[in-house]
Amino acid sequence: MNDKTDLPELPNHLSINPRSPHYNEEVIEHHIGILLNGKERNDVEEYCISEGWVKVASAKALDRRGQPLLIKMKGTVEAFYK
């Protein structure tokens, strides 16, 4: 099992989309949990702790490139390793 000291530090801003400048593969390899206003979210695509928002994919809407549209939700954001 991984030791907590071997894990990289969680960044302030992280995205799971490889085309994003905030993508970090070595952090995403580990299981990350996100709390938004004290409730755990499992559908987060991108987050920013300092600005207090997460982005989640919409259910049906797609952008012109065929990617799901992202909805920004604001609140207190906490990231942690599971």
DABEL-V92988 format. One record per residue. N is the residue number from 0. RES is the residue in one small letter. PSI is psi in radians with two decimals (none if undefined). OMEGA is omega in radians with two decimals (999 if undefined). Layout:
# DABEL-V92988
n = [N/N]
res = [RES/RES]
psi = [PSI/PSI]
omega = [OMEGA/OMEGA]
This chain:
# DABEL-V92988
n = [0/1/2/3/4/5/6/7/8/9/10/11/12/13/14/15/16/17/18/19/20/21/22/23/24/25/26/27/28/29/30/31/32/33/34/35/36/37/38/39/40/41/42/43/44/45/46/47/48/49/50/51/52/53/54/55/56/57/58/59/60/61/62/63/64/65/66/67/68/69/70/71/72/73/74/75/76/77/78/79/80/81]
res = [m/n/d/k/t/d/l/p/e/l/p/n/h/l/s/i/n/p/r/s/p/h/y/n/e/e/v/i/e/h/h/i/g/i/l/l/n/g/k/e/r/n/d/v/e/e/y/c/i/s/e/g/w/v/k/v/a/s/a/k/a/l/d/r/r/g/q/p/l/l/i/k/m/k/g/t/v/e/a/f/y/k]
psi = [2.60/2.43/2.53/-0.44/-0.35/-0.22/2.46/2.71/2.43/2.28/2.84/-0.61/2.18/2.47/2.58/-0.06/2.10/-0.35/-0.16/2.54/-0.21/0.24/2.33/1.80/-0.67/-0.45/-0.68/-0.39/-0.46/2.75/2.10/2.39/2.56/2.25/2.22/2.00/0.68/-0.03/2.35/2.33/2.37/-0.01/0.41/2.24/-0.57/2.57/2.78/2.01/-0.80/-0.60/-0.23/0.89/2.75/2.73/2.30/2.65/2.42/2.79/-0.79/-0.48/2.40/2.63/-3.09/-0.23/0.05/0.10/2.59/2.48/2.49/2.37/2.24/2.25/2.28/2.65/-2.88/2.12/2.30/2.34/2.51/2.79/2.39/none]
omega = [3.13/3.03/-3.10/-3.13/-3.14/-3.07/3.08/3.12/3.12/3.13/3.09/-3.08/-3.09/3.10/3.09/3.13/-3.12/3.13/-3.10/3.05/-3.14/3.11/3.11/-3.02/-3.08/3.07/-3.08/3.11/-3.14/3.13/-3.12/3.05/3.13/3.03/3.04/-3.08/3.07/3.14/-3.12/3.11/3.14/-3.05/-3.06/3.09/-3.08/3.09/3.02/-3.08/-3.05/3.14/3.06/3.08/2.98/3.05/3.11/-3.13/3.07/-3.04/-3.01/-3.01/3.12/3.05/-3.06/3.09/3.12/3.11/3.11/3.06/-3.12/3.12/3.14/3.10/-3.07/3.11/3.09/-3.07/3.06/3.10/-3.14/3.03/3.11/999]
